[in-house]
Amino acid sequence: MSAVTAKNLWKEYGSDVVLENINIHVPAGEFVTIVGASGCGKSTFLRMLLGEETQTRGELLLDDAPMPAEPGPDRGVVFQKYSVFPHMTALKNVMVADELSRARFTGRLFGGARRRARERAMDMLQAVGLDHAAGKYPSELSGGMQQRLAIAQALMKDPKVLLLDEPFGALDPGIRKDMHALILDLWQRRGLTVFMVTHDLQEGFTLGSRLLVFDKVRHDPQAPGAYGANITYDIPLQRRNPALFDEVRERVDAAQQESLKENA
């Protein structure tokens, strides 16, 4: 498990400020859900945690050390679009992480190493309920099954931090409920630190142990990019609070309307 800390964190693209003065400490083992209006920097923050983006100012730390400047096995990621290899079976999709890391030049393992990688991959498929589909290709799997496969891929290298970028947004409500149960079970059993971006506020309240709301609090109609988003709510979710849910929903809806005006 790993702790994540941001200190006076800013992200700018030229004259456009996306995030400004983000300060947060997330202890190991938290399940952090992130909500906010479209374009407020949620996914940018997630990419910074992954190592695809670097901060303009401030610090971003993983276990008190600077966040690695590129993606690595310590951080797994699952996107809304199923990030699986269509030409590989489910088993091969999960095995490929071991094969590429241990056999960098050939991309293949042999003998005992291959047998152990296969056993680990089968264990991971079983953990996400796909052991019965090990020999199937992604085109033969439903959307929910493909997302289970993407989660198995992300967890194969035993990451310290799991990053989820709207992973269930394209799924039907019934399938989404099953995925919620799966990700909560994996989080609790594996002791992961999780950051999940979602547009579904109810999902954020249901899954997270802590909810962050990203929002712009300063606006300049003449220069929409002059100010970035900050964390306006940081809510522990051990207890459900309907009144607080309504307050946050009103705030997010208002921010969404402001965002639409700026982009009109």
C-alpha positions as CSV (number, residue, x, y, z in Angstrom):
1,M,0.0,0.0,0.0
2,S,1.2,3.5,-0.7
3,A,0.4,7.0,0.5
4,V,0.0,9.9,-2.0
5,T,0.6,13.6,-1.2
6,A,0.1,16.7,-3.2
7,K,1.6,20.0,-2.0
8,N,0.8,23.3,-3.7
9,L,0.3,21.4,-6.9
10,W,-0.4,23.4,-10.1
11,K,-0.9,22.2,-13.7
12,E,-0.8,24.7,-16.6
13,Y,-0.7,24.4,-20.3
14,G,0.8,27.6,-21.5
15,S,-1.5,30.4,-20.3
16,D,-4.3,27.9,-19.5
17,V,-4.5,26.9,-15.8
18,V,-6.1,23.5,-15.3
19,L,-5.4,22.8,-11.6
20,E,-4.3,25.3,-9.0
21,N,-2.9,24.9,-5.5
22,I,-4.0,21.3,-4.8
23,N,-3.1,20.2,-1.3
24,I,-4.1,16.7,-0.2
25,H,-2.7,13.7,1.7
26,V,-4.2,10.3,1.0
27,P,-3.1,7.6,3.4
28,A,-2.4,4.1,2.1
29,G,-5.6,2.0,1.7
30,E,-8.0,4.8,1.0
31,F,-10.6,4.5,-1.8
32,V,-10.8,8.1,-3.2
33,T,-13.6,9.0,-5.6
34,I,-13.2,12.2,-7.6
35,V,-16.1,14.1,-9.1
36,G,-16.6,17.5,-10.7
37,A,-17.8,19.3,-13.8
38,S,-16.4,18.3,-17.3
39,G,-13.1,19.9,-18.0
40,C,-12.2,20.7,-14.4
41,G,-9.0,18.6,-14.3
42,K,-10.1,15.3,-12.8
43,S,-8.6,13.1,-15.5
44,T,-5.5,15.4,-15.7
45,F,-4.9,14.8,-12.0
46,L,-5.3,11.0,-12.6
47,R,-2.7,11.2,-15.4
48,M,-0.3,13.0,-13.1
49,L,-0.7,10.2,-10.6
50,L,0.0,7.7,-13.4
51,G,3.1,9.6,-14.6
52,E,1.8,10.6,-18.0
53,E,1.7,14.3,-17.0
54,T,4.0,16.2,-14.6
55,Q,3.1,19.2,-12.4
56,T,4.0,22.7,-13.4
57,R,4.6,23.7,-9.8
58,G,4.5,22.1,-6.4
59,E,5.1,18.5,-5.4
60,L,3.4,15.2,-6.0
61,L,4.7,12.4,-3.8
62,L,4.3,8.6,-3.5
63,D,5.4,7.4,-0.1
64,D,7.3,10.7,0.5
65,A,9.3,10.4,-2.7
66,P,8.7,12.3,-6.0
67,M,6.1,10.6,-8.1
68,P,7.9,8.7,-10.9
69,A,7.8,10.7,-14.1
70,E,6.5,7.8,-16.2
71,P,4.0,5.0,-15.7
72,G,5.3,2.0,-13.9
73,P,4.2,-1.3,-12.3
74,D,3.6,0.4,-8.9
75,R,0.5,2.1,-10.4
76,G,-2.2,0.1,-12.3
77,V,-4.8,1.9,-14.5
78,V,-8.2,1.0,-15.9
79,F,-9.9,3.4,-18.5
80,Q,-13.5,3.6,-19.6
81,K,-12.5,2.2,-23.0
82,Y,-11.6,-1.4,-22.6
83,S,-7.8,-1.4,-22.9
84,V,-7.2,-5.1,-23.8
85,F,-5.5,-6.7,-26.8
86,P,-8.1,-7.9,-29.3
87,H,-5.8,-10.6,-30.8
88,M,-5.0,-12.3,-27.5
89,T,-7.1,-14.6,-25.4
90,A,-8.2,-13.5,-21.9
91,L,-5.4,-15.6,-20.4
92,K,-2.8,-14.2,-22.8
93,N,-4.0,-10.7,-22.1
94,V,-3.2,-11.1,-18.4
95,M,0.0,-13.1,-18.9
96,V,1.5,-10.5,-21.2
97,A,2.5,-8.2,-18.2
98,D,4.8,-10.9,-16.8
99,E,6.1,-11.9,-20.3
100,L,7.0,-8.3,-21.2
101,S,8.7,-7.5,-17.9
102,R,10.6,-10.8,-17.6
103,A,11.5,-11.4,-21.3
104,R,11.9,-7.8,-22.5
105,F,13.4,-8.7,-25.9
106,T,11.4,-11.7,-27.0
107,G,8.2,-11.1,-25.1
108,R,7.9,-14.8,-24.4
109,L,8.6,-17.0,-21.4
110,F,9.5,-20.7,-21.5
111,G,9.5,-23.7,-19.3
112,G,9.0,-23.1,-15.6
113,A,8.8,-19.3,-15.9
114,R,6.0,-19.6,-18.4
115,R,4.1,-22.2,-16.2
116,R,4.4,-19.9,-13.2
117,A,3.2,-16.9,-15.2
118,R,0.2,-18.9,-16.5
119,E,-0.7,-20.0,-12.9
120,R,-0.6,-16.4,-11.7
121,A,-2.7,-15.2,-14.6
122,M,-5.3,-17.9,-14.0
123,D,-5.4,-16.9,-10.3
124,M,-6.0,-13.3,-11.4
125,L,-8.7,-14.3,-13.8
126,Q,-10.4,-16.3,-11.0
127,A,-10.2,-13.3,-8.7
128,V,-12.2,-11.3,-11.2
129,G,-14.6,-14.1,-12.1
130,L,-13.2,-14.9,-15.6
131,D,-11.4,-18.2,-15.1
132,H,-14.1,-19.9,-17.2
133,A,-13.3,-17.5,-20.1
134,A,-9.6,-17.9,-20.2
135,G,-9.5,-19.2,-23.7
136,K,-11.9,-16.6,-25.2
137,Y,-10.9,-13.5,-27.2
138,P,-12.2,-10.0,-26.1
139,S,-14.7,-10.0,-29.0
140,E,-16.3,-13.0,-27.5
141,L,-16.7,-11.2,-24.1
142,S,-19.5,-8.8,-22.9
143,G,-18.6,-5.3,-22.0
144,G,-18.6,-6.1,-18.3
145,M,-16.4,-9.1,-18.9
146,Q,-13.9,-7.0,-20.9
147,Q,-13.7,-4.5,-18.1
148,R,-13.1,-7.4,-15.6
149,L,-10.3,-8.4,-17.9
150,A,-8.8,-4.9,-17.9
151,I,-8.9,-4.9,-14.1
152,A,-7.1,-8.2,-14.1
153,Q,-4.4,-6.8,-16.4
154,A,-4.0,-3.8,-14.1
155,L,-3.6,-5.9,-11.0
156,M,-1.2,-8.5,-12.5
157,K,1.9,-6.6,-11.4
158,D,0.6,-6.1,-7.8
159,P,0.5,-2.3,-8.0
160,K,0.5,-0.2,-4.9
161,V,-2.0,2.3,-6.4
162,L,-5.0,1.5,-8.7
163,L,-6.2,4.4,-10.9
164,L,-9.7,4.2,-12.4
165,D,-10.8,6.7,-15.0
166,E,-14.6,6.3,-15.3
167,P,-14.2,2.6,-15.6
168,F,-17.9,1.7,-15.5
169,G,-19.4,4.7,-17.4
170,A,-20.1,2.6,-20.5
171,L,-21.8,-0.3,-18.7
172,D,-25.5,-1.0,-18.2
173,P,-26.8,-0.3,-14.7
174,G,-27.1,-4.0,-13.7
175,I,-23.6,-4.8,-14.9
176,R,-22.3,-1.7,-13.2
177,K,-23.7,-2.9,-9.9
178,D,-21.8,-6.2,-10.3
179,M,-18.6,-4.3,-11.1
180,H,-19.1,-2.1,-8.0
181,A,-19.2,-5.3,-5.8
182,L,-16.1,-6.6,-7.6
183,I,-13.9,-3.5,-7.2
184,L,-14.9,-3.1,-3.5
185,D,-14.0,-6.7,-2.9
186,L,-10.6,-6.4,-4.6
187,W,-9.9,-3.2,-2.8
188,Q,-10.6,-4.7,0.6
189,R,-8.9,-8.0,0.0
190,R,-5.8,-6.6,-1.7
191,G,-5.4,-3.5,0.5
192,L,-5.1,-1.2,-2.5
193,T,-5.0,2.6,-2.5
194,V,-7.6,3.6,-5.2
195,F,-8.3,6.8,-7.0
196,M,-11.4,6.7,-9.2
197,V,-12.8,9.5,-11.4
198,T,-16.5,9.3,-12.0
199,H,-19.3,11.5,-13.5
200,D,-21.8,9.6,-11.4
201,L,-22.0,11.4,-8.0
202,Q,-24.1,8.5,-6.5
203,E,-21.3,6.1,-7.6
204,G,-18.7,8.3,-5.9
205,F,-20.7,8.3,-2.6
206,T,-21.3,4.6,-2.8
207,L,-17.8,3.3,-3.6
208,G,-15.4,5.7,-1.9
209,S,-14.1,5.9,1.6
210,R,-13.4,9.5,0.7
211,L,-14.9,11.8,-1.9
212,L,-13.1,14.8,-3.6
213,V,-14.9,17.5,-5.6
214,F,-12.8,19.4,-8.1
215,D,-14.3,22.8,-9.0
216,K,-13.2,26.2,-10.2
217,V,-13.9,28.8,-7.5
218,R,-12.5,31.8,-9.6
219,H,-13.8,32.8,-13.0
220,D,-12.9,35.4,-15.5
221,P,-15.3,35.6,-18.5
222,Q,-12.7,37.4,-20.5
223,A,-10.0,34.8,-19.9
224,P,-11.6,31.4,-19.2
225,G,-8.3,29.7,-18.8
226,A,-6.8,32.1,-16.3
227,Y,-7.9,30.1,-13.2
228,G,-7.8,26.4,-12.5
229,A,-9.8,24.0,-10.4
230,N,-9.2,23.3,-6.7
231,I,-10.5,20.7,-4.2
232,T,-13.7,22.4,-2.9
233,Y,-15.0,19.4,-0.9
234,D,-13.0,16.6,0.8
235,I,-15.5,14.3,2.4
236,P,-14.9,11.2,4.6
237,L,-17.7,8.7,3.6
238,Q,-17.8,6.4,6.6
239,R,-21.3,7.7,7.2
240,R,-23.8,8.4,4.5
241,N,-25.3,11.9,4.6
242,P,-28.3,12.6,2.2
243,A,-28.2,16.3,2.9
244,L,-24.5,16.5,2.1
245,F,-25.1,14.5,-1.1
246,D,-27.7,17.0,-2.2
247,E,-25.4,19.9,-1.4
248,V,-22.5,18.4,-3.4
249,R,-24.9,17.6,-6.3
250,E,-26.1,21.2,-6.5
251,R,-22.5,22.4,-6.4
252,V,-21.4,20.0,-9.2
253,D,-24.5,20.9,-11.3
254,A,-23.7,24.6,-10.9
255,A,-20.1,24.1,-11.9
256,Q,-21.2,22.1,-14.9
257,Q,-23.4,25.0,-16.1
258,E,-20.6,27.5,-15.5
259,S,-18.3,25.2,-17.6
260,L,-20.8,25.1,-20.4
261,K,-21.0,28.9,-20.4
262,E,-17.3,29.3,-20.6
263,N,-17.1,26.8,-23.5
264,A,-20.1,28.3,-25.4
